[in-house]
């Protein structure tokens, strides 16, 4: 972090605030320095950056893993002769604004923020701030390792979005001329969609605890651990958590000896986990019922593809007749992509409201 303005970070409000200061003597207008970083601080997972870029744009950047990055920028090249430069920036859930002008003069220019999904700033477990991507440069996946320790990984939503991007590429390049190839590829896409669902729901479940959302561990034990083993299981979980420096929930989700109490690829287990753990009822999220039903169908189809000895070119063969056959073709892959994207997008929005 870089905080020459000595801003009391512990007093910052991540959702809204204002910072003002005056620059008198500095390297802000030194053309030999392409980028001047004025401020780089973090409150929780929200990062605030103020910098002067090579084009003499003063940029206020606010970045948080759960939202698109906001950037407010204003050109200050013609203010280079100002003896004192007034700078201010404000942030809120609706928009951010940056202000700049010469002290003692009435003119104060301003610019409102825009969103840029390519630029992200993240706080690693080592406390450092890392920039991911840049203007016109999109990074789909990232991991940062210091020595043998991974200090930064993508969020649940970022991993899911990257998987959807890969599936889009597969669909775009799927040619209909070879039906055997098309059917085989689509079956693998169904497996990928369900895996992305599992990874998101499990990872997001852990992220919510780190974000300070109220968690009911006792309700999770009661739902997922048989009563006769429950107390012993609790003791083992808590002991491992102490030894490994993890939270009780982290060890619970990871399981013991490869046995995970919650299978996030099982619809009822996933649904009950979010309900019991965080009080989030999937049926009350506002997600259309047809989307909920389609997600369950694709999960069921995934299990058939993985475990059945039969060919799955007609994925609902057991229901035909009277049902119409559903072929594992490009149209089905496009439908699956659309269904899972809509579901996770709405589920994610609901988790942000907890």
Secondary structure, 3 states (H helix, E strand, C coil): CECCCCCCHHHCCCCCEEEEEEECCCCCCCCCCCCEEEEEEEECCEEEEEEECCCCEEEEEEEECCEEEEEEEEECHHHCCCCCEEEEEEECCCCCEEEEEECCCCCCEEEECEEECCCEEEECCCCCEEEECECCECCCCCEEEECCEEEEECCHHHHHHHHHHHHHHHHHCCCCCCHHHHHHHHHHHHHHHHHHHHHHHHHHHHHHHHCCCCCCHHHHHHHHCCHHHHHHHHHHHHHHHHHHCCCHHHHHHHCECCECCCCCCCHHHHHHHHHHHHCCCHHHCCCCHHHHHHHHHHHHHHHHHHHCCCCCCECCHHHCCCCCCCECCHHHHHHHHHHHHHHHHHHHHHHHCC
